[in-house]
């Protein structure tokens, strides 16, 4: 599980599961579910670009570009909450 208080701008986060729908009144929209599937399938970490305080505490915001089936680039922003933090982990950079 990812600790949201330890995440900083520039950290990389890798997704390994989709958050469960219906936990604590949480609803996952169809487009967000598709984004999670794409982030898991591409097997690359996403970079934290900003920290938001709109959700009662520090919430990392990621930005990613994903190509759709027609080859067009889609731009996505995703703010991670405590429910989302169960499904991702922080990537530790390799030592050189």
Biopython code that builds the backbone (N, CA, C, O; Angstrom):
import numpy as np
from Bio.PDB.StructureBuilder import StructureBuilder

atoms = [
    (1, "UNK", "N", (0.841, -1.186, 0.000)),
    (1, "UNK", "CA", (0.000, 0.000, 0.000)),
    (1, "UNK", "C", (0.880, 1.241, 0.000)),
    (1, "UNK", "O", (1.914, 1.290, 0.667)),
    (2, "UNK", "N", (0.462, 2.217, -0.741)),
    (2, "UNK", "CA", (1.191, 3.467, -0.886)),
    (2, "UNK", "C", (0.796, 4.428, 0.228)),
    (2, "UNK", "O", (-0.391, 4.627, 0.483)),
    (3, "UNK", "N", (1.787, 5.029, 0.895)),
    (3, "UNK", "CA", (1.525, 6.034, 1.915)),
    (3, "UNK", "C", (1.514, 7.399, 1.225)),
    (3, "UNK", "O", (2.552, 7.866, 0.756)),
    (4, "UNK", "N", (0.359, 8.030, 1.161)),
    (4, "UNK", "CA", (0.213, 9.276, 0.414)),
    (4, "UNK", "C", (0.989, 10.436, 1.027)),
    (4, "UNK", "O", (1.339, 11.380, 0.319)),
    (5, "UNK", "N", (1.265, 10.383, 2.340)),
    (5, "UNK", "CA", (2.014, 11.459, 2.982)),
    (5, "UNK", "C", (3.488, 11.434, 2.575)),
    (5, "UNK", "O", (4.156, 12.463, 2.664)),
    (6, "UNK", "N", (4.009, 10.299, 2.135)),
    (6, "UNK", "CA", (5.421, 10.183, 1.763)),
    (6, "UNK", "C", (5.685, 10.484, 0.295)),
    (6, "UNK", "O", (6.840, 10.631, -0.105)),
    (7, "UNK", "N", (4.644, 10.576, -0.504)),
    (7, "UNK", "CA", (4.812, 10.800, -1.937)),
    (7, "UNK", "C", (5.152, 12.261, -2.189)),
    (7, "UNK", "O", (4.563, 13.159, -1.588)),
    (8, "UNK", "N", (6.112, 12.491, -3.087)),
    (8, "UNK", "CA", (6.532, 13.838, -3.443)),
    (8, "UNK", "C", (6.416, 14.024, -4.951)),
    (8, "UNK", "O", (6.281, 13.059, -5.703)),
    (9, "UNK", "N", (6.472, 15.267, -5.372)),
    (9, "UNK", "CA", (6.451, 15.564, -6.808)),
    (9, "UNK", "C", (7.703, 14.971, -7.433)),
    (9, "UNK", "O", (8.805, 15.130, -6.907)),
    (10, "UNK", "N", (7.530, 14.287, -8.556)),
    (10, "UNK", "CA", (8.637, 13.648, -9.253)),
    (10, "UNK", "C", (8.744, 12.159, -8.978)),
    (10, "UNK", "O", (9.441, 11.455, -9.709)),
    (11, "UNK", "N", (8.071, 11.654, -7.942)),
    (11, "UNK", "CA", (8.074, 10.213, -7.664)),
    (11, "UNK", "C", (7.317, 9.480, -8.755)),
    (11, "UNK", "O", (6.446, 10.045, -9.417)),
    (12, "UNK", "N", (7.662, 8.216, -8.929)),
    (12, "UNK", "CA", (6.976, 7.392, -9.923)),
    (12, "UNK", "C", (6.142, 6.345, -9.214)),
    (12, "UNK", "O", (6.576, 5.744, -8.231)),
    (13, "UNK", "N", (4.938, 6.133, -9.727)),
    (13, "UNK", "CA", (3.977, 5.220, -9.118)),
    (13, "UNK", "C", (3.554, 4.196, -10.157)),
    (13, "UNK", "O", (3.250, 4.540, -11.299)),
    (14, "UNK", "N", (3.540, 2.934, -9.748)),
    (14, "UNK", "CA", (3.130, 1.853, -10.642)),
    (14, "UNK", "C", (1.837, 1.235, -10.128)),
    (14, "UNK", "O", (1.694, 0.985, -8.931)),
    (15, "UNK", "N", (0.901, 0.991, -11.032)),
    (15, "UNK", "CA", (-0.397, 0.429, -10.683)),
    (15, "UNK", "C", (-0.395, -1.069, -10.928)),
    (15, "UNK", "O", (0.139, -1.538, -11.934)),
    (16, "UNK", "N", (-0.995, -1.826, -10.004)),
    (16, "UNK", "CA", (-1.059, -3.274, -10.169)),
    (16, "UNK", "C", (-2.464, -3.830, -10.018)),
    (16, "UNK", "O", (-2.660, -5.032, -10.196)),
    (17, "UNK", "N", (-3.448, -3.000, -9.697)),
    (17, "UNK", "CA", (-4.841, -3.454, -9.561)),
    (17, "UNK", "C", (-5.780, -2.271, -9.758)),
    (17, "UNK", "O", (-5.362, -1.113, -9.755)),
    (18, "UNK", "N", (-7.060, -2.594, -9.928)),
    (18, "UNK", "CA", (-8.102, -1.585, -10.059)),
    (18, "UNK", "C", (-8.814, -1.471, -8.718)),
    (18, "UNK", "O", (-9.161, -2.497, -8.133)),
    (19, "UNK", "N", (-9.046, -0.254, -8.202)),
    (19, "UNK", "CA", (-9.757, -0.118, -6.926)),
    (19, "UNK", "C", (-11.136, -0.762, -6.998)),
    (19, "UNK", "O", (-11.787, -0.746, -8.043)),
    (20, "UNK", "N", (-11.568, -1.319, -5.889)),
    (20, "UNK", "CA", (-12.872, -1.967, -5.844)),
    (20, "UNK", "C", (-13.977, -0.928, -5.884)),
    (20, "UNK", "O", (-13.920, 0.088, -5.192)),
    (21, "UNK", "N", (-14.973, -1.196, -6.695)),
    (21, "UNK", "CA", (-16.120, -0.304, -6.812)),
    (21, "UNK", "C", (-17.089, -0.591, -5.673)),
    (21, "UNK", "O", (-17.359, -1.751, -5.362)),
    (22, "UNK", "N", (-17.606, 0.446, -5.059)),
    (22, "UNK", "CA", (-18.600, 0.276, -4.016)),
    (22, "UNK", "C", (-18.052, 0.280, -2.601)),
    (22, "UNK", "O", (-18.831, 0.129, -1.660)),
    (23, "UNK", "N", (-16.756, 0.444, -2.405)),
    (23, "UNK", "CA", (-16.226, 0.489, -1.048)),
    (23, "UNK", "C", (-16.324, 1.913, -0.512)),
    (23, "UNK", "O", (-15.853, 2.854, -1.150)),
    (24, "UNK", "N", (-16.932, 2.067, 0.652)),
    (24, "UNK", "CA", (-17.111, 3.357, 1.327)),
    (24, "UNK", "C", (-17.826, 4.386, 0.449)),
    (24, "UNK", "O", (-17.470, 5.565, 0.474)),
    (25, "UNK", "N", (-18.811, 3.970, -0.312)),
    (25, "UNK", "CA", (-19.541, 4.899, -1.167)),
    (25, "UNK", "C", (-18.732, 5.369, -2.357)),
    (25, "UNK", "O", (-19.022, 6.422, -2.925)),
    (26, "UNK", "N", (-17.734, 4.617, -2.738)),
    (26, "UNK", "CA", (-16.824, 4.983, -3.814)),
    (26, "UNK", "C", (-17.351, 4.416, -5.124)),
    (26, "UNK", "O", (-17.639, 3.223, -5.215)),
    (27, "UNK", "N", (-17.478, 5.261, -6.130)),
    (27, "UNK", "CA", (-17.913, 4.801, -7.453)),
    (27, "UNK", "C", (-16.817, 5.097, -8.458)),
    (27, "UNK", "O", (-16.320, 6.221, -8.535)),
    (28, "UNK", "N", (-16.444, 4.098, -9.221)),
    (28, "UNK", "CA", (-15.396, 4.241, -10.232)),
    (28, "UNK", "C", (-16.059, 4.405, -11.599)),
    (28, "UNK", "O", (-16.756, 3.505, -12.067)),
    (29, "UNK", "N", (-15.840, 5.549, -12.233)),
    (29, "UNK", "CA", (-16.445, 5.824, -13.528)),
    (29, "UNK", "C", (-15.838, 4.936, -14.608)),
    (29, "UNK", "O", (-14.730, 4.422, -14.459)),
    (30, "UNK", "N", (-16.575, 4.768, -15.685)),
    (30, "UNK", "CA", (-16.153, 3.900, -16.782)),
    (30, "UNK", "C", (-14.826, 4.367, -17.387)),
    (30, "UNK", "O", (-13.950, 3.550, -17.672)),
    (31, "UNK", "N", (-14.680, 5.676, -17.582)),
    (31, "UNK", "CA", (-13.448, 6.208, -18.177)),
    (31, "UNK", "C", (-12.253, 6.024, -17.233)),
    (31, "UNK", "O", (-11.147, 5.726, -17.681)),
    (32, "UNK", "N", (-12.479, 6.201, -15.929)),
    (32, "UNK", "CA", (-11.400, 6.015, -14.956)),
    (32, "UNK", "C", (-10.995, 4.552, -14.879)),
    (32, "UNK", "O", (-9.810, 4.242, -14.756)),
    (33, "UNK", "N", (-11.966, 3.652, -14.951)),
    (33, "UNK", "CA", (-11.668, 2.218, -14.955)),
    (33, "UNK", "C", (-10.816, 1.863, -16.178)),
    (33, "UNK", "O", (-9.875, 1.076, -16.078)),
    (34, "UNK", "N", (-11.152, 2.450, -17.334)),
    (34, "UNK", "CA", (-10.366, 2.225, -18.548)),
    (34, "UNK", "C", (-8.943, 2.753, -18.413)),
    (34, "UNK", "O", (-8.000, 2.145, -18.918)),
    (35, "UNK", "N", (-8.791, 3.890, -17.726)),
    (35, "UNK", "CA", (-7.460, 4.450, -17.496)),
    (35, "UNK", "C", (-6.635, 3.522, -16.607)),
    (35, "UNK", "O", (-5.459, 3.283, -16.880)),
    (36, "UNK", "N", (-7.249, 2.996, -15.540)),
    (36, "UNK", "CA", (-6.534, 2.052, -14.680)),
    (36, "UNK", "C", (-6.099, 0.825, -15.480)),
    (36, "UNK", "O", (-4.969, 0.361, -15.325)),
    (37, "UNK", "N", (-6.972, 0.295, -16.327)),
    (37, "UNK", "CA", (-6.624, -0.876, -17.144)),
    (37, "UNK", "C", (-5.458, -0.573, -18.070)),
    (37, "UNK", "O", (-4.564, -1.402, -18.246)),
    (38, "UNK", "N", (-5.467, 0.628, -18.667)),
    (38, "UNK", "CA", (-4.387, 1.013, -19.571)),
    (38, "UNK", "C", (-3.069, 1.196, -18.808)),
    (38, "UNK", "O", (-2.013, 0.799, -19.301)),
    (39, "UNK", "N", (-3.121, 1.796, -17.605)),
    (39, "UNK", "CA", (-1.905, 1.982, -16.813)),
    (39, "UNK", "C", (-1.324, 0.652, -16.350)),
    (39, "UNK", "O", (-0.105, 0.500, -16.281)),
    (40, "UNK", "N", (-2.181, -0.307, -16.035)),
    (40, "UNK", "CA", (-1.701, -1.628, -15.635)),
    (40, "UNK", "C", (-1.120, -2.364, -16.838)),
    (40, "UNK", "O", (-0.080, -3.013, -16.724)),
    (41, "UNK", "N", (-1.777, -2.270, -17.982)),
    (41, "UNK", "CA", (-1.339, -2.993, -19.175)),
    (41, "UNK", "C", (-0.019, -2.462, -19.725)),
    (41, "UNK", "O", (0.770, -3.240, -20.260)),
    (42, "UNK", "N", (0.239, -1.182, -19.612)),
    (42, "UNK", "CA", (1.465, -0.646, -20.207)),
    (42, "UNK", "C", (2.705, -0.910, -19.362)),
    (42, "UNK", "O", (3.827, -0.774, -19.850)),
    (43, "UNK", "N", (2.513, -1.287, -18.093)),
    (43, "UNK", "CA", (3.584, -1.746, -17.213)),
    (43, "UNK", "C", (4.712, -0.735, -17.020)),
    (43, "UNK", "O", (5.852, -1.116, -16.752)),
    (44, "UNK", "N", (4.397, 0.545, -17.155)),
    (44, "UNK", "CA", (5.361, 1.613, -16.880)),
    (44, "UNK", "C", (4.825, 2.471, -15.762)),
    (44, "UNK", "O", (3.611, 2.636, -15.646)),
    (45, "UNK", "N", (5.693, 3.023, -14.935)),
    (45, "UNK", "CA", (5.209, 3.884, -13.857)),
    (45, "UNK", "C", (4.754, 5.246, -14.381)),
    (45, "UNK", "O", (5.211, 5.716, -15.423)),
    (46, "UNK", "N", (3.848, 5.864, -13.635)),
    (46, "UNK", "CA", (3.375, 7.214, -13.935)),
    (46, "UNK", "C", (4.042, 8.181, -12.963)),
    (46, "UNK", "O", (4.296, 7.831, -11.811)),
    (47, "UNK", "N", (4.322, 9.387, -13.423)),
    (47, "UNK", "CA", (5.028, 10.380, -12.611)),
    (47, "UNK", "C", (4.063, 11.305, -11.895)),
    (47, "UNK", "O", (3.070, 11.747, -12.472)),
    (48, "UNK", "N", (4.358, 11.598, -10.637)),
    (48, "UNK", "CA", (3.562, 12.547, -9.856)),
    (48, "UNK", "C", (3.967, 13.952, -10.291)),
    (48, "UNK", "O", (5.138, 14.322, -10.203)),
    (49, "UNK", "N", (2.989, 14.736, -10.763)),
    (49, "UNK", "CA", (3.294, 16.072, -11.269)),
    (49, "UNK", "C", (2.852, 17.188, -10.331)),
    (49, "UNK", "O", (3.323, 18.319, -10.451)),
    (50, "UNK", "N", (1.945, 16.881, -9.392)),
    (50, "UNK", "CA", (1.461, 17.913, -8.470)),
    (50, "UNK", "C", (0.894, 17.253, -7.224)),
    (50, "UNK", "O", (0.596, 16.059, -7.212)),
    (51, "UNK", "N", (0.751, 18.059, -6.172)),
    (51, "UNK", "CA", (0.101, 17.608, -4.945)),
    (51, "UNK", "C", (-1.116, 18.487, -4.729)),
    (51, "UNK", "O", (-1.024, 19.712, -4.809)),
    (52, "UNK", "N", (-2.257, 17.869, -4.456)),
    (52, "UNK", "CA", (-3.505, 18.594, -4.260)),
    (52, "UNK", "C", (-3.957, 18.456, -2.815)),
    (52, "UNK", "O", (-3.782, 17.402, -2.204)),
    (53, "UNK", "N", (-4.534, 19.508, -2.270)),
    (53, "UNK", "CA", (-5.083, 19.476, -0.915)),
    (53, "UNK", "C", (-6.599, 19.574, -0.923)),
    (53, "UNK", "O", (-7.197, 19.887, 0.106)),
    (54, "UNK", "N", (-7.223, 19.318, -2.040)),
    (54, "UNK", "CA", (-8.673, 19.429, -2.160)),
    (54, "UNK", "C", (-9.423, 18.308, -1.439)),
    (54, "UNK", "O", (-10.619, 18.435, -1.181)),
    (55, "UNK", "N", (-8.742, 17.230, -1.117)),
    (55, "UNK", "CA", (-9.405, 16.032, -0.628)),
    (55, "UNK", "C", (-9.134, 15.761, 0.846)),
    (55, "UNK", "O", (-9.194, 14.606, 1.268)),
    (56, "UNK", "N", (-8.840, 16.771, 1.634)),
    (56, "UNK", "CA", (-8.648, 16.615, 3.062)),
    (56, "UNK", "C", (-7.245, 16.224, 3.472)),
    (56, "UNK", "O", (-7.015, 15.938, 4.647)),
    (57, "UNK", "N", (-6.333, 16.200, 2.583)),
    (57, "UNK", "CA", (-4.948, 15.852, 2.886)),
    (57, "UNK", "C", (-4.151, 15.862, 1.593)),
    (57, "UNK", "O", (-4.702, 16.118, 0.523)),
    (58, "UNK", "N", (-2.871, 15.589, 1.686)),
    (58, "UNK", "CA", (-2.067, 15.607, 0.460)),
    (58, "UNK", "C", (-2.475, 14.470, -0.470)),
    (58, "UNK", "O", (-2.485, 13.305, -0.072)),
    (59, "UNK", "N", (-2.805, 14.812, -1.690)),
    (59, "UNK", "CA", (-3.214, 13.822, -2.684)),
    (59, "UNK", "C", (-2.363, 14.012, -3.931)),
    (59, "UNK", "O", (-2.436, 15.062, -4.569)),
    (60, "UNK", "N", (-1.550, 13.008, -4.295)),
    (60, "UNK", "CA", (-0.717, 13.146, -5.485)),
    (60, "UNK", "C", (-1.557, 13.112, -6.762)),
    (60, "UNK", "O", (-2.536, 12.373, -6.863)),
    (61, "UNK", "N", (-1.153, 13.918, -7.721)),
    (61, "UNK", "CA", (-1.828, 13.963, -9.012)),
    (61, "UNK", "C", (-0.844, 13.488, -10.072)),
    (61, "UNK", "O", (0.282, 13.979, -10.151)),
    (62, "UNK", "N", (-1.281, 12.521, -10.892)),
    (62, "UNK", "CA", (-0.415, 12.027, -11.956)),
    (62, "UNK", "C", (-0.955, 12.487, -13.302)),
    (62, "UNK", "O", (-2.140, 12.784, -13.450)),
    (63, "UNK", "N", (-0.065, 12.539, -14.268)),
    (63, "UNK", "CA", (-0.414, 12.894, -15.637)),
    (63, "UNK", "C", (0.164, 11.817, -16.536)),
    (63, "UNK", "O", (1.307, 11.400, -16.355)),
    (64, "UNK", "N", (-0.615, 11.369, -17.498)),
    (64, "UNK", "CA", (-0.101, 10.378, -18.443)),
    (64, "UNK", "C", (-0.750, 10.584, -19.804)),
    (64, "UNK", "O", (-1.859, 11.106, -19.915)),
    (65, "UNK", "N", (-0.036, 10.164, -20.825)),
    (65, "UNK", "CA", (-0.535, 10.172, -22.198)),
    (65, "UNK", "C", (-0.630, 8.730, -22.656)),
    (65, "UNK", "O", (0.324, 7.963, -22.529)),
    (66, "UNK", "N", (-1.784, 8.365, -23.188)),
    (66, "UNK", "CA", (-2.013, 6.998, -23.650)),
    (66, "UNK", "C", (-2.609, 7.062, -25.039)),
    (66, "UNK", "O", (-3.495, 7.873, -25.308)),
    (67, "UNK", "N", (-2.119, 6.199, -25.928)),
    (67, "UNK", "CA", (-2.674, 6.140, -27.279)),
    (67, "UNK", "C", (-3.890, 5.224, -27.293)),
    (67, "UNK", "O", (-3.885, 4.148, -26.694)),
    (68, "UNK", "N", (-4.937, 5.674, -27.992)),
    (68, "UNK", "CA", (-6.131, 4.845, -28.097)),
    (68, "UNK", "C", (-5.991, 3.880, -29.276)),
    (68, "UNK", "O", (-4.935, 3.811, -29.906)),
    (69, "UNK", "N", (-7.052, 3.142, -29.567)),
    (69, "UNK", "CA", (-7.009, 2.122, -30.617)),
    (69, "UNK", "C", (-6.783, 2.705, -32.000)),
    (69, "UNK", "O", (-6.277, 2.022, -32.891)),
    (70, "UNK", "N", (-7.158, 3.970, -32.185)),
    (70, "UNK", "CA", (-6.984, 4.621, -33.480)),
    (70, "UNK", "C", (-5.638, 5.325, -33.608)),
    (70, "UNK", "O", (-5.357, 5.924, -34.645)),
    (71, "UNK", "N", (-4.809, 5.265, -32.579)),
    (71, "UNK", "CA", (-3.492, 5.877, -32.617)),
    (71, "UNK", "C", (-3.454, 7.317, -32.137)),
    (71, "UNK", "O", (-2.401, 7.953, -32.181)),
    (72, "UNK", "N", (-4.579, 7.841, -31.681)),
    (72, "UNK", "CA", (-4.616, 9.216, -31.183)),
    (72, "UNK", "C", (-4.143, 9.241, -29.729)),
    (72, "UNK", "O", (-4.370, 8.294, -28.976)),
    (73, "UNK", "N", (-3.494, 10.320, -29.350)),
    (73, "UNK", "CA", (-3.002, 10.466, -27.983)),
    (73, "UNK", "C", (-4.082, 11.059, -27.097)),
    (73, "UNK", "O", (-4.697, 12.071, -27.434)),
    (74, "UNK", "N", (-4.305, 10.413, -25.956)),
    (74, "UNK", "CA", (-5.247, 10.917, -24.963)),
    (74, "UNK", "C", (-4.454, 11.392, -23.756)),
    (74, "UNK", "O", (-3.507, 10.729, -23.333)),
    (75, "UNK", "N", (-4.833, 12.526, -23.203)),
    (75, "UNK", "CA", (-4.173, 13.095, -22.030)),
    (75, "UNK", "C", (-5.059, 12.855, -20.811)),
    (75, "UNK", "O", (-6.254, 13.147, -20.844)),
    (76, "UNK", "N", (-4.480, 12.327, -19.744)),
    (76, "UNK", "CA", (-5.242, 12.001, -18.543)),
    (76, "UNK", "C", (-4.543, 12.551, -17.303)),
    (76, "UNK", "O", (-3.317, 12.517, -17.199)),
    (77, "UNK", "N", (-5.340, 13.056, -16.370)),
    (77, "UNK", "CA", (-4.882, 13.458, -15.044)),
    (77, "UNK", "C", (-5.670, 12.637, -14.042)),
    (77, "UNK", "O", (-6.876, 12.449, -14.204)),
    (78, "UNK", "N", (-5.007, 12.149, -13.017)),
    (78, "UNK", "CA", (-5.662, 11.309, -12.023)),
    (78, "UNK", "C", (-5.140, 11.691, -10.645)),
    (78, "UNK", "O", (-3.932, 11.686, -10.409)),
    (79, "UNK", "N", (-6.053, 12.022, -9.735)),
    (79, "UNK", "CA", (-5.693, 12.328, -8.357)),
    (79, "UNK", "C", (-5.914, 11.071, -7.532)),
    (79, "UNK", "O", (-6.994, 10.481, -7.566)),
    (80, "UNK", "N", (-4.891, 10.661, -6.789)),
    (80, "UNK", "CA", (-4.961, 9.439, -5.997)),
    (80, "UNK", "C", (-5.467, 9.748, -4.599)),
    (80, "UNK", "O", (-4.981, 10.666, -3.938)),
    (81, "UNK", "N", (-6.439, 8.980, -4.159)),
    (81, "UNK", "CA", (-6.969, 9.095, -2.804)),
    (81, "UNK", "C", (-6.565, 7.849, -2.019)),
    (81, "UNK", "O", (-5.864, 6.986, -2.547)),
    (82, "UNK", "N", (-6.999, 7.750, -0.771)),
    (82, "UNK", "CA", (-6.629, 6.612, 0.057)),
    (82, "UNK", "C", (-7.159, 5.295, -0.507)),
    (82, "UNK", "O", (-6.516, 4.257, -0.353)),
    (83, "UNK", "N", (-8.311, 5.322, -1.150)),
    (83, "UNK", "CA", (-8.861, 4.110, -1.751)),
    (83, "UNK", "C", (-7.994, 3.663, -2.920)),
    (83, "UNK", "O", (-7.786, 2.464, -3.111)),
    (84, "UNK", "N", (-7.486, 4.612, -3.705)),
    (84, "UNK", "CA", (-6.629, 4.287, -4.839)),
    (84, "UNK", "C", (-5.239, 3.835, -4.401)),
    (84, "UNK", "O", (-4.573, 3.091, -5.122)),
    (85, "UNK", "N", (-4.796, 4.279, -3.226)),
    (85, "UNK", "CA", (-3.441, 3.983, -2.759)),
    (85, "UNK", "C", (-3.231, 2.497, -2.482)),
    (85, "UNK", "O", (-2.090, 2.037, -2.441)),
    (86, "UNK", "N", (-4.303, 1.744, -2.292)),
    (86, "UNK", "CA", (-4.190, 0.303, -2.056)),
    (86, "UNK", "C", (-3.741, -0.408, -3.322)),
    (86, "UNK", "O", (-3.162, -1.492, -3.247)),
    (87, "UNK", "N", (-3.998, 0.178, -4.481)),
    (87, "UNK", "CA", (-3.764, -0.479, -5.768)),
    (87, "UNK", "C", (-2.505, -0.019, -6.483)),
    (87, "UNK", "O", (-2.333, -0.311, -7.667)),
    (88, "UNK", "N", (-1.630, 0.685, -5.802)),
    (88, "UNK", "CA", (-0.413, 1.145, -6.452)),
    (88, "UNK", "C", (0.742, 1.152, -5.464)),
    (88, "UNK", "O", (0.549, 1.072, -4.250)),
    (89, "UNK", "N", (1.942, 1.248, -6.013)),
    (89, "UNK", "CA", (3.135, 1.288, -5.158)),
    (89, "UNK", "C", (4.130, 2.280, -5.751)),
    (89, "UNK", "O", (4.091, 2.589, -6.942)),
    (90, "UNK", "N", (5.011, 2.765, -4.903)),
    (90, "UNK", "CA", (6.045, 3.713, -5.324)),
    (90, "UNK", "C", (7.201, 2.922, -5.918)),
    (90, "UNK", "O", (7.606, 1.896, -5.371)),
    (91, "UNK", "N", (7.728, 3.399, -7.036)),
    (91, "UNK", "CA", (8.839, 2.741, -7.697)),
    (91, "UNK", "C", (10.136, 3.347, -7.192)),
    (91, "UNK", "O", (10.322, 4.563, -7.229)),
    (92, "UNK", "N", (11.025, 2.493, -6.722)),
    (92, "UNK", "CA", (12.325, 2.928, -6.236)),
    (92, "UNK", "C", (13.286, 2.965, -7.422)),
    (92, "UNK", "O", (13.399, 1.970, -8.138)),
    (93, "UNK", "N", (13.981, 4.078, -7.650)),
    (93, "UNK", "CA", (14.896, 4.143, -8.799)),
    (93, "UNK", "C", (16.068, 3.182, -8.642)),
    (93, "UNK", "O", (16.497, 2.878, -7.528)),
    (94, "UNK", "N", (16.575, 2.713, -9.769)),
    (94, "UNK", "CA", (17.712, 1.800, -9.753)),
    (94, "UNK", "C", (18.980, 2.524, -9.340)),
    (94, "UNK", "O", (19.159, 3.710, -9.618)),
    (95, "UNK", "N", (19.838, 1.803, -8.685)),
    (95, "UNK", "CA", (21.146, 2.376, -8.321)),
    (95, "UNK", "C", (22.066, 2.266, -9.520)),
    (95, "UNK", "O", (22.065, 1.262, -10.232)),
    (96, "UNK", "N", (22.857, 3.316, -9.735)),
    (96, "UNK", "CA", (23.777, 3.322, -10.880)),
    (96, "UNK", "C", (25.146, 2.873, -10.484)),
    (96, "UNK", "O", (26.045, 2.818, -11.323)),
]
sb = StructureBuilder()
sb.init_structure("model")
sb.init_model(0)
sb.init_chain("A")
sb.init_seg("    ")
for serial, (resi, resn, name, xyz) in enumerate(atoms, 1):
    if name == "N":
        sb.init_residue(resn, " ", resi, " ")
    sb.init_atom(name, np.array(xyz, "f"), 0.0, 1.0, " ", f" {name:<3s}", serial, name[0])
structure = sb.get_structure()
